[in-house]
């Protein structure tokens, strides 16, 4: 698989060199922003993306990385934590200044990262081998790096690359030490190793704390930088919310898997049984609590339409909430009996239909309001004198309002006059004329 990706990368470099007239990366990156997207350059970009996605184990070329865990532990620790799999991300970073404004570049990185994150988390839950679990966690880190590279977050990419190398290599050595000491890496056969291998347990605890982003660790600093980079851009803020949904979906899958173990057979060991109970409880709390909050929010929006203005129609949070319930219901329906399927479908409809219908209705109201505002827009003019030669035309302003006493409208404490419009006398079209008098 990596050989095929290397051939695609080579073909992309050849086409890129022919299109740009040079093979110097610095020269190509400097000239790319001024180049139009002609077919040869687009084909080179597609081939380069295929090659880098293969090298960095992105969807749909992600399956080779866990299968490569048969290598000796030092090789796995070196190649799969710090060097080989991150070379694709490094190549993306080198070409990002040139292709960064291309829509194909941005959305290809975001789409590949999101799909690999969702599917990789699902596949990681079914693994029993320690090194394969670590391999799937490496895939999850790589998709984060690719997504950050798609947004140009250079500092966050560098911090995560260094942190991943520092905590993932010790974890691979821990897995190899456990395999050497016990003869197996299957977690169903392992337990209570902290007494037999205390130093290995301490190393696993420290590296795992950094991987989880616990305070006082370098992983915490790296993930804090990532969150700052994600929150700084509106598009990536939505991607952060989407990653939250993928995390909830992964918890839902773990809960369903745990329920299946409890229903269809005896669990192999105490450790796996506790994992099943914890994942089932966590999935129930998250999905059940989210559904309850959705119903409450839907009732509040329907019963109190005045609480929110029409500018808040079809929000991202509402859309993601509906998507989360859909995903949880889909996983549960696929693994349940017909009775539970019917109950879950009814609950799904009760939870999502009010929200979906309200979002659609509010979007329609917003569109109608915008059309009405455009129809009621006042005539604009200017009272400024003739413009000087070479100067910009005078800025138009709204027609002055007649000098009449300010309107009064009832409040809880009696009658409260509307304040004047900042002394300018300018008025604007009221976005909600049937509610309150508008000024300025």
RATA-V759963 format. One record per residue. N is the residue number from 1. RES is the residue in one letter. PSI is psi in whole degrees, 0 to 359 (999 if undefined). OMEGA is omega in whole degrees, 0 to 359 (* if undefined). Layout:
[[N:RES:PSI:OMEGA] [N:RES:PSI:OMEGA]]
This chain:
[[1:X:314:179] [2:X:330:175] [3:X:320:176] [4:X:318:177] [5:X:324:177] [6:X:321:177] [7:X:318:177] [8:X:320:179] [9:X:319:178] [10:X:316:178] [11:X:321:178] [12:X:320:178] [13:X:321:179] [14:X:314:178] [15:X:321:180] [16:X:319:178] [17:X:321:178] [18:X:322:182] [19:X:324:184] [20:X:345:180] [21:X:12:180] [22:X:158:176] [23:X:7:178] [24:X:122:183] [25:X:319:181] [26:X:320:178] [27:X:319:179] [28:X:315:181] [29:X:324:180] [30:X:329:183] [31:X:339:186] [32:X:319:181] [33:X:336:180] [34:X:359:184] [35:X:139:174] [36:X:161:183] [37:X:71:178] [38:X:164:190] [39:X:320:182] [40:X:318:180] [41:X:322:177] [42:X:318:178] [43:X:320:177] [44:X:319:179] [45:X:317:180] [46:X:315:179] [47:X:321:177] [48:X:320:178] [49:X:319:178] [50:X:316:180] [51:X:316:180] [52:X:324:177] [53:X:324:177] [54:X:316:181] [55:X:327:182] [56:X:14:174] [57:X:49:177] [58:X:157:178] [59:X:135:5] [60:X:24:182] [61:X:31:188] [62:X:345:192] [63:X:343:186] [64:X:332:187] [65:X:310:177] [66:X:329:180] [67:X:346:179] [68:X:8:183] [69:X:3:176] [70:X:352:178] [71:X:159:177] [72:X:155:185] [73:X:315:178] [74:X:324:178] [75:X:316:179] [76:X:317:182] [77:X:323:183] [78:X:312:186] [79:X:322:190] [80:X:5:176] [81:X:332:189] [82:X:336:191] [83:X:285:195] [84:X:310:186] [85:X:339:179] [86:X:354:179] [87:X:325:177] [88:X:320:177] [89:X:322:178] [90:X:320:178] [91:X:319:176] [92:X:321:179] [93:X:325:180] [94:X:322:184] [95:X:357:182] [96:X:321:178] [97:X:333:180] [98:X:316:182] [99:X:3:188] [100:X:331:181] [101:X:0:179] [102:X:132:179] [103:X:320:179] [104:X:319:180] [105:X:310:184] [106:X:308:187] [107:X:333:174] [108:X:317:179] [109:X:317:181] [110:X:317:182] [111:X:314:179] [112:X:318:179] [113:X:317:182] [114:X:314:181] [115:X:317:180] [116:X:323:179] [117:X:314:182] [118:X:310:183] [119:X:324:179] [120:X:321:178] [121:X:321:179] [122:X:316:181] [123:X:328:180] [124:X:331:183] [125:X:337:183] [126:X:352:184] [127:X:147:177] [128:X:346:181] [129:X:133:184] [130:X:314:183] [131:X:326:178] [132:X:325:175] [133:X:316:177] [134:X:326:179] [135:X:318:179] [136:X:328:174] [137:X:328:174] [138:X:320:176] [139:X:318:179] [140:X:321:178] [141:X:321:180] [142:X:321:179] [143:X:327:175] [144:X:318:178] [145:X:318:180] [146:X:318:178] [147:X:319:177] [148:X:323:178] [149:X:327:177] [150:X:338:178] [151:X:1:178] [152:X:23:180] [153:X:81:187] [154:X:317:182] [155:X:317:180] [156:X:321:178] [157:X:315:179] [158:X:318:180] [159:X:316:181] [160:X:324:176] [161:X:313:181] [162:X:316:180] [163:X:319:180] [164:X:319:178] [165:X:325:185] [166:X:329:180] [167:X:335:183] [168:X:323:178] [169:X:313:175] [170:X:324:180] [171:X:323:175] [172:X:320:177] [173:X:325:176] [174:X:315:178] [175:X:318:178] [176:X:322:178] [177:X:320:177] [178:X:318:178] [179:X:320:180] [180:X:323:183] [181:X:329:184] [182:X:341:181] [183:X:5:180] [184:X:155:173] [185:X:7:181] [186:X:122:186] [187:X:338:178] [188:X:337:182] [189:X:4:184] [190:X:151:177] [191:X:150:176] [192:X:36:181] [193:X:350:182] [194:X:336:177] [195:X:323:181] [196:X:329:183] [197:X:72:186] [198:X:321:181] [199:X:321:176] [200:X:320:178] [201:X:320:179] [202:X:318:178] [203:X:319:179] [204:X:322:180] [205:X:314:181] [206:X:314:180] [207:X:321:178] [208:X:325:177] [209:X:320:177] [210:X:321:178] [211:X:323:179] [212:X:352:180] [213:X:34:179] [214:X:149:178] [215:X:155:182] [216:X:18:176] [217:X:159:179] [218:X:330:175] [219:X:327:177] [220:X:317:179] [221:X:316:181] [222:X:317:182] [223:X:332:174] [224:X:320:176] [225:X:323:179] [226:X:315:180] [227:X:322:178] [228:X:321:179] [229:X:323:180] [230:X:320:182] [231:X:347:182] [232:X:347:182] [233:X:136:184] [234:X:321:180] [235:X:317:181] [236:X:338:172] [237:X:322:175] [238:X:321:178] [239:X:324:177] [240:X:318:177] [241:X:322:178] [242:X:321:176] [243:X:324:176] [244:X:319:178] [245:X:318:179] [246:X:322:176] [247:X:319:177] [248:X:322:177] [249:X:319:179] [250:X:319:177] [251:X:321:179] [252:X:319:178] [253:X:319:178] [254:X:320:179] [255:X:317:179] [256:X:318:178] [257:X:320:179] [258:X:318:179] [259:X:321:178] [260:X:320:178] [261:X:319:182] [262:X:330:185] [263:X:326:193] [264:X:14:176] [265:X:172:181] [266:X:138:180] [267:X:149:185] [268:X:337:183] [269:X:168:183] [270:X:321:181] [271:X:316:179] [272:X:326:178] [273:X:316:178] [274:X:322:176] [275:X:320:179] [276:X:317:181] [277:X:316:181] [278:X:316:180] [279:X:322:178] [280:X:317:179] [281:X:317:180] [282:X:317:178] [283:X:321:179] [284:X:317:181] [285:X:313:183] [286:X:310:183] [287:X:317:179] [288:X:316:178] [289:X:321:177] [290:X:321:179] [291:X:319:179] [292:X:315:179] [293:X:325:177] [294:X:317:180] [295:X:316:179] [296:X:316:180] [297:X:320:179] [298:X:317:179] [299:X:320:180] [300:X:322:180] [301:X:321:181] [302:X:318:184] [303:X:333:182] [304:X:70:183] [305:X:337:181] [306:X:349:184] [307:X:333:181] [308:X:143:179] [309:X:169:183] [310:X:347:178] [311:X:351:182] [312:X:22:181] [313:X:145:175] [314:X:56:181] [315:X:162:179] [316:X:320:181] [317:X:316:179] [318:X:319:179] [319:X:317:179] [320:X:326:178] [321:X:316:177] [322:X:318:179] [323:X:323:179] [324:X:315:179] [325:X:320:178] [326:X:315:181] [327:X:314:179] [328:X:318:179] [329:X:323:181] [330:X:316:178] [331:X:318:182] [332:X:319:180] [333:X:322:182] [334:X:338:186] [335:X:13:187] [336:X:168:175] [337:X:174:182] [338:X:326:179] [339:X:313:179] [340:X:327:178] [341:X:316:180] [342:X:316:180] [343:X:320:180] [344:X:323:178] [345:X:318:178] [346:X:315:178] [347:X:322:177] [348:X:316:179] [349:X:317:180] [350:X:327:184] [351:X:327:189] [352:X:330:183] [353:X:316:177] [354:X:319:181] [355:X:314:182] [356:X:315:180] [357:X:322:180] [358:X:319:179] [359:X:318:179] [360:X:317:180] [361:X:319:181] [362:X:326:175] [363:X:320:178] [364:X:320:178] [365:X:320:179] [366:X:317:179] [367:X:317:178] [368:X:322:179] [369:X:322:178] [370:X:321:178] [371:X:320:179] [372:X:321:178] [373:X:320:179] [374:X:324:180] [375:X:329:182] [376:X:4:184] [377:X:128:181] [378:X:161:178] [379:X:138:181] [380:X:153:179] [381:X:188:182] [382:X:137:177] [383:X:13:181] [384:X:156:180] [385:X:183:180] [386:X:142:183] [387:X:147:177] [388:X:154:180] [389:X:132:178] [390:X:357:181] [391:X:166:178] [392:X:152:177] [393:X:151:181] [394:X:145:180] [395:X:124:180] [396:X:151:176] [397:X:166:180] [398:X:155:178] [399:X:139:182] [400:X:142:179] [401:X:150:176] [402:X:145:183] [403:X:83:178] [404:X:158:178] [405:X:146:181] [406:X:146:180] [407:X:160:180] [408:X:142:178] [409:X:150:185] [410:X:141:172] [411:X:182:181] [412:X:325:182] [413:X:12:180] [414:X:221:180] [415:X:128:182] [416:X:122:181] [417:X:148:176] [418:X:129:181] [419:X:152:179] [420:X:162:187] [421:X:60:175] [422:X:18:178] [423:X:353:182] [424:X:342:180] [425:X:8:181] [426:X:143:177] [427:X:164:178] [428:X:168:178] [429:X:130:182] [430:X:126:180] [431:X:338:181] [432:X:73:187] [433:X:342:181] [434:X:2:182] [435:X:285:186] [436:X:153:175] [437:X:138:184] [438:X:148:178] [439:X:134:181] [440:X:999:*]]
